[in-house]
Amino acid sequence: MVPRPAYADNYQTSVRCAYSHTLGDDAILMFEMPGHAMWHDFFGNTSTDASSTYASLQKAPTTTCTDLADSSAYWTPSLRLPDGTEVRPAYQKTYYQNGAKKPLTSFPSGLQLLAGDHKGTAPNEHIDFWCNDTKKYTNNAERTCLPPSTGESIQLDIGIQFPNCWDGTTIAAKPSGVTHKPNAVYADASGVCPTDYPKQIPTVNMNVAYLFPGLASLDLIKVQLSLDPIMNGDQRTDQWGSIYTAHGDFINGWTADAAKFMTERCMNNNYDCTSYMPHSYFDPIADTYVSNKYDSDRNFGGSDQLLVQGDTSNASESSNPEKIILLKYQIPSMPTSYSAEEIALFKYKVHLYGGRSTSSGAQTVYIYPTSTDWDENSVTWNNHPACNYKSYASLYLDETVQYRDIDVTDIVKQAQQAGQQQIAFCISGDTKKNGDIYTFYSKETHYPPQLMIIGVQSE
């Protein structure tokens, strides 16, 4: 499934979330009124119900999303075929984008957003339909979807674009009060937000995928979506409307670090953040590099570059030019609200921006633990801490300048077992190519090397 073409850009991230459960609940419009809302299909946080808040989502963060940093609640109305068969969605894939390429504000904790019209009777510019017999999205439901020529089942995607201009203060999508003004609206065609909605947030584009195995055709104008029931006490009489009533609900459940990283470190940095968002991360306390031979007494603490050259683990290479990167971090704590199986999926990773800066092709660099008793403003080759070559991780990289991740989980856990709250690393090269130099960006730039906790689960 592809992002909606009208809103796709290079500075985006996405998350895929399997279908979780179906309830007659709505934590935005019918808070703490279980069973009183239309039937909704839920994705993401598996605990979502009529009483969900940011606090409850974080307390029970288990999610169907591939990125464990995303415990958000996503839901859409249930779908029914003309013969009365209810079809559950297979999954939804949400793209977070900066289509206007303007500075964005991070999602505040628990921000609620609504999109679409649950009373709609005509095309909506923020709701799209797509079938896998064509690559075109359309707002108009007057079409029949057929199986693709490959013999696959019919797939219907309903694309839902959420408002991207926030008032800057209101978390609730439908706040109480005299005006009942929504907390968020859409930017204009030029990507400009209204003056009373000054905070532009990432554009949330949710694509809900339905599969129809064995179905010969699907007339979209005959597809039905759930409506609010008629309630008689606790007894409900269900109602159904046309596909034009398509809409979506979203409660932000990303961790604060993930939401911040998405905007400040990716989209506002003009960087393609298609990789997974960190559950948590720290910028370095200190970072620098040291160089032997003629630079052995020189300090590079203020440099915006971090250089690697040569293999310091091989004593026979000491007569050659060598450069070592030094990094120091506070150790972020592993999350504790997940199950033991989920916690096992979280990894510590050093996140570096750069690549091989001499010749071409790929070679290996190595990261080792070292002591933390050094100062980036005074350390030189002659007094740098010793690297512990008995424990290491490696990274195979080429000349492409991009972010790269080194899995340092084992090294960090060893430090934690020793009672350390801080950890330091040194990065060295490979004897096979002792003349090559690898250049990375330091914390003095917009691309600092971070120590992250990233959790990823299979779809």
Secondary structure, DSSP 8 states (H G I E B T S, - for coil): ----TTT--SSEEEEEEEEEEEES-BTTTBTT-TT-S--EEEEEBTT-STT--HHHHHHS--BSBSBTTB--EEEEE-EE-TTS-EE--SEEEEEEE-TT--------TT-EEEEE-TT--S--TTEEEEETT-S--BS----EE---TT---EEEEEEEE---EE-SS--SSS--SSS---SEE---TTS---TTS-EE--EEEEEEEEEETT-S-EEGGG-EEEEEEEEETTEEEEEEEEGGG-EEEEE--B-HHHHHIIIIIIGGGT----S---SEEE--SEEEEEE-GGGTT---TT-SEEEEES-TT-GGGTTS--EEEEEEEE------SS-HHHHTTEEEEEEEEEEE-SSSS-EEEEEEEE-S---TTT--GGG---B-TTS-EEEEE-S--EEEEEE-HHHHHHHHHTT-SEEEEEEE--GGGTT-EEEEE-TTSSS--EEEEEEB---
